[in-house]
Structures are given as C-alpha cells and as structure tokens.
C-alpha cells in the first residue's frame, strides 16, 4: 500500500505554523510528516524556518515517519552535525526518523559562502558526506578529509538503539547511483516523464529501497484563489535552479514568472486547484510509476489548514479505497 506523507514548507511558513499543519495532516490521515530544509526562500518575501527545530516539535504531535525532504549535503551543514542531529531525533522518536538528503541549491549555499560547484563536484560532495554520515551512524570512529569538510577521530557519543533511515534525492542517473550506494530509498519528483528513467537508474545501480515521489499541492475551494496563492512557487520548477548559480530570491521569482505558465505550474508540475478528482488522478498516476511513498508538500498561504482538511475528507479516502490503495 502506498504511503502518503505530508511535507511542511520552511520557505513559506513559520515553525509554529508548520507544527499546526503537521497536527492537521495527522488528523487528516497522512501517514508521515516531512519538511523542506532551506536557509533561504525562493522569493523575497518568503520564510526560511529551521527544519530541524520543527521536526523536534512535530514529533510530539505525530506518530508516523518524520524527517526532511531534503537536507543539502554540500556545504552549509557539516556531515558530522547532520549525523548527530538525526541520530538524536531517532533517540527521541525510535523507528520513525529519516534523513532526506540531496546535493542542494545555490539559493541555500551561496549566501553561506560557497562558490557554487559544478554538478559533478556536487555529486562528489554528496557521496562523501553520505559516507561520513553512514559511518558515524554505524558507530565508527571516523577520520577523513574530503577537502570541503574533515573529521578527525570523530564519533557519535549519543547513539539511538536504531539507525535513522536515509533517503537520497536524485534528478539524474549519477545522483541515482549515489542513492543506490548509500540510501534506504530514492527521492525524486513525481514527474511521469522524468521519474521512470531515474527510478531505472537507481534500480540498475542496485537500489532496492523505497521509491518516494514528491509534488507540491494545494486543494482549495476556489481555483483562481489556489493558483494566485501558489504562483510564487513557479521558480522551483526550473531545472537550472538545481544546477546553476542562481541564488537571488528575486531573480528566482522573476524567472519563474517569465518562463512557467499557470497551466504548466499548476496542472503539470504541481497539483493545484479546486477539483479533488484531479488530485486523485494525478496521484494515481504517480502510484503507477512505482511509488511506495508519495510526499506532498503544501504550498500556498490561502487557507493551508483547509487544504489539508479537504485532502483528508476527499482525496486520501478515495485513493485508499481504489486501485493501489
């Protein structure tokens, strides 16, 4: 049975708002809680709340899987600190915690001093950082120097009885191979044109874990209101934001408005609108791609709790009663 996780958006909401959304999502029947992990937002008036602070609080009000979607492992987080944080969360919430990890975006890393690397170097850094995290989680005393970070006889002095899960984000075959090497699952976008190739690359590289497909969503009682409140997210659908040095939120917002139509944004990229059956159809399509988990990130500040409630009343019950449910 496919699980449906709810993801809170650090780029749009405060930690207190995110906790209330997590409570509502749990009441609505979502199986798990995730959070984006951003130092800066995609548009100038956005937020940049701490995902790790939110997760510690959200775990008190929820019972299912709990983690990030996804944490960048290329610069501003030292892999040793990432390993320590998620092992501590695992001690608080045994058997529930996962680290969603990826190679990041310039908007999060350049403001903290990184000269933005090439895609190949990003993948290399991700590989190195995940190796360090896994070894620390496994109880090793680790000495390694990757150039961009180092560990010297480092170990985790607090270790939970169980190990957090590791799900690795990939938008291409090289990252998919890293996911197969290190991860308990693959995390990628629920794009029916791109996801099959990435899933195949993951499986071909030996990956046997979860297939987590991700999408933004907003279910309103008014189509125009739904699109108006989420339109600022258009920039996130530009592939160059994940490879190029584009780190100014105002520029990201401008590029999104210029290059992405409302139709592409709301009906092809994300799932935005007022028709529950449209959401059901799109999510069933993702299930058909082989998703074991579908992670839905709430976007748009027009009645976010209402959007969650509508999912619980109309979308999730239909998915669970029908094929694949």
Secondary structure, DSSP 8 states (H G I E B T S, - for coil): --EEEEEE-TTTS-HHHHHHHHHHHHHHT-SEEEE---SS-SSTT-----HHHHHHHHTTT--SEEEES-EE-SSSS-HHHHHHHHHHHHHHSTTTEEEEEE---HHHHGGGT-----HHHHHHHHHHHHHHHHHHHTT--EEEE-SS-EEEEE--SS--SS--EEEEE-SSHHHHHHHHHH-SEEEEE--TTTHHHHHHHHHHTT--SEEEEEEEEEE-S-HHHHHHHHGGGGGGG-GGGGTS----HHHHHHHHHHH--HHIIIIIISEEES-HHHHHHHHHHHHHTT-SEEEEEE--SSSHHHHHHHIIIIIHHHHHHSTT-
